Amino acid sequence: MAKRHPQKQSLLQKALRNQKVLSQEVLMYQRLMEVMRNENTFDEILKLIITSVTKGLGFDRAGIFLVNDDRKMVERVIGIDQHGNFEWKGVEIPISREKRGDRFSNLIYGYTRWYCTNNIRKLVTKEVYQKYYATVTCAAQVPIVVEKSNPIGILCVDNLFTRRRLKKTDLLSLMNFATQAGLAIQSFRLHEKIRDLTIKDGLTGVYNRRYFDNFLPREVLRCRRYKRNLSLLYVDLDHFKKVNDAHGHPAGDAVLKHVADLLVKELRNVDMVVRLGGDEFAVIMPDVGPGGAKIVASRLFKSITESPAPVEAMRLRGEKIAISMGLSCFIDSMNDHEELIKLADKSLYQAKTAGRNRMGDLLALQQ
């Protein structure tokens, strides 16, 4: 049997490698699009990108750094540690427009197209190498570009575990995939902005009445099914019209934003703050029973009523924000969200008629 000519064999091997890389890229793009269609979270999209880069393109580790809004910092949003586990936010690196800045700055501002080395010691000082790189010898970094000359971040890879040398084909595949990853990231961000326009209040940034009306019945059904507690808190600003009349509507808007910010700050991530309309807010607290609800309500009441007013004219006149609060609890697998709302309203009305700037009694619906 005749042997293939060495040059032809080399060309064939190269063609087969390129075909394999192309197949992996196509597969990764398909997976990304599937994740986008399935309404996955941003963290799930990031994990898929990193998994695709490592398992699909064959790098040991990968990390994604995204540019902050002011373009003065890049932040790691996901990576893989030296033990092979996912690591998340926590690393920020300052960047600048100076052409002779660090590698991240040069990539973001287009002074260099990429970095790739099989001996990273040549690129950094001994002190930097010992502090950040340890035994990494093969590494590459490419910008995540969606719009020309405006990278949104950096995709980093290395071969810490296998020490496999990086080739030109590795870099080309990485650059191609970085573009696709950037499109997925930007698509998610755009989707989130559009989604926020439909479910968030434009002034305060908390959820709106429409989302509240859709979410609360489903949450009540969930609590009923799994026999979990649920608390509902109503917050109504007292004499809010006087703020608008005395200081103007911009001052009133500032007060509303201030109250919304305090509510979000004092609550858990799983709690939901809603602007029902005008000067009335609601807080949905899953898995919180009567005892916990009273504690949370007291903390929120104190935080809002004792905080300095966000408007200077109000502070000069010694004016404070006054609120009335109503509270109801849904316990023992109750199944009527409308009754839960009626009880919160009743508790709020109780606080209003008792003189305002106070909490109403906690009312519970029990079967």
Order of alpha helices (4+ residues) and beta strands (2+ residues): alpha-alpha-beta-beta-beta-beta-alpha-beta-beta-beta-alpha-beta-alpha-beta-alpha-alpha-beta-beta-alpha-alpha-beta-alpha-beta
